[in-house]
Amino acid sequence: NNYFEKLDLISTKNRYLLYYKLICFRAQLRFQSRLEARKQNIYVEQHHIIPKSFKMGGETDKANLCLLTAKEHFICHLLLIKFINDKGNTYIVADVPAENAWINKKGVGIIQIK
C-alpha cells in the first residue's frame, strides 16, 4: 500500500507508528465495506490512514481508508500524535463522534497548538 510507505516518509519511526500501521492494515483485511461489518453486527467508523486534516496527501481513495471499530479509531488518533512530523506543530487528534459518549458528551475536535 503506497499510503503506508508515504506514512513512513512523514513520520518518526517508533513503536507507535508500528502499532498504528498494524491496526489499519488488519482493519483493511477485516472489512471491505460497512455492509460486511453490519452483517456481523459490528459498528465501524471510516478512517483515513494519512489524515486529510494534515494536508499531507490524505486522499479519500480506497487504499487510504480503513474501517475501524470506535475503540480502534480512538486509539489510532491518539497514536498519530506520537509519530507524525508536521514542521513543529502539535495536534490533539481525537476526533471521536459524539455518539461515543464514553469519551466526551460533545466529542473532541482536532485542535492545533502553536
N, C-alpha and C positions, 0 to 999 in steps of 0.2 A: 504494500500500500504506500503510495507516494506521500500521503499525509503523515504517516508515521516517520518516514525519512525526513520530511520537512520539519517535523517536530524536533527531531534530533539536532537540526541546524539552528533552531531558535531557542534552544533550551539548555539549561545547565544539566549535565549528565549526573544524575544521582538516583538514589533508590526510589524517590517519589515519582520520577519520570517512568521508571520501570513499572511501578505499581499501576500508574495511570494507563500506560500502554497495554498492560495485561488485562485490565478491566475493560478497556474499549475494544481490544481485539476479541476477547471472549464474548463480549456483547454482540459484536458483528457476526460471529458464528452462531450465536444462540437464536436470534430472531432476525428475520429478513423484513418483517412488516409488523405493524401494530396488530393486525388481524391475527397473526400467529400467536402473539403474546396474549391477546384477548381470549383466544380459544383455550389457552392454558390457564385462564383467569389470573393473569399477571399484569399489573399496572406498570407501564413503561413511559419514559419521557425521552424525547429526541434530544441528542447531544451532539454538538459539533466537536470533533476531535481537536481541530485547530479552531479556537473560538473566533466568531465573526467580530466580536467586540474589540479584539486586539489589533484589528486591521493588519493581520499577518498572513492573509491568504486563506481565511476560514470560509471557503465557498460552501454553498449548500448543494453539494452533489453527494451521491450515494456513498462514495469512498470516504467522505469526510464526516459521515453521520453514523451514529450507532444508537440503539435503543437501550436505555439503562433503566433499572429499577430506580425508584425515588432515592433509596439509600445509596446506590452506586453513583447516581447523579450528584448528590450532595458531596460524597467523598471525592469524586473526580474534580469538582470545582475547588475543594479545599486543597487537593494535590497540585492543581495548576499554579497556585501562588508559590509553591515550593520549588518550582523548576523553570518557570517562564522568565526569559530575559527580555525586558522591554525598556531599554535605554534609561534605566534608573527609576522608572515609575513603579509604584507599588499598587497593587489592586487587591481589593477584597472581592473574591469571586465566589459568591454563594447565592446565585440567583434561583432560589428554590420557590416553586409555585406556592401560592397562599394555601392551597388545599393540604399542604404538608404542615399542618399546624404544630407539629412537634418541634419545628424549628422556630417559627415566629408566626403570629397570627396574620401579619400583613405580608410575610415573605421578606427576604433580604435582597436588595439590588446590588448591582455591580457598582462599586464606588472607587474612583481613582483618588489616591492620596498623593500629594506632591510634597 
